[in-house]
């Protein structure tokens, strides 16, 4: 089954900081403090740890505000989102503006002319492999205190905060995160630029599949 709850926090970035280096295997996180009408939210973005034993991949790119509709119009605060296309929810693999290659949405690679058109409409943004520290630096590159910020993920059950701010699908059978697999429930951090567009940071862990079925579970290549 998917996450218990999913949505987006809209607010103003107060500050951000990293965990101290750790050799015990605990997750390595970048913490965001976000101000919204209900108070100051703590958002933990895991960029390494047990889940990321084999590495992490991320992508940073710019999005037009209209692509995120209706989220930018919802105003400050936490907003629950339906895990479905068109609700404002994110899916790294199904949203045409988020997928690395739009043609990836097809069962097989589309004809070259169609692929070229898709690439012009939604330019590809490859995923970069690296360490948790590398991913943290990439995330920090879009974090500007005082900027409006959108944090997609799962709200904390107790207190103001967000978790699971990463891809939430493609985890293999037998892993602790298999039950959380689902579509249209992926996490991301986006900050609003002075020109009205958004800097977007998305990331996933190396064990997560790049093709998933309708339940967000790994799908075999065809």
PyMOL commands that set and color helices and strands:
alter all, ss='L'
color gray80, all
select helices_A, chain A and resi 65-68+71-73+102-105+112-121+132-140+178-180
alter helices_A, ss='H'
color red, helices_A
select strands_A, chain A and resi 7-18+28-36+39-48+56-63+77-80+128-130+148-155+161-163+188-192+198-205
alter strands_A, ss='S'
color yellow, strands_A
deselect
rebuild
show_as cartoon
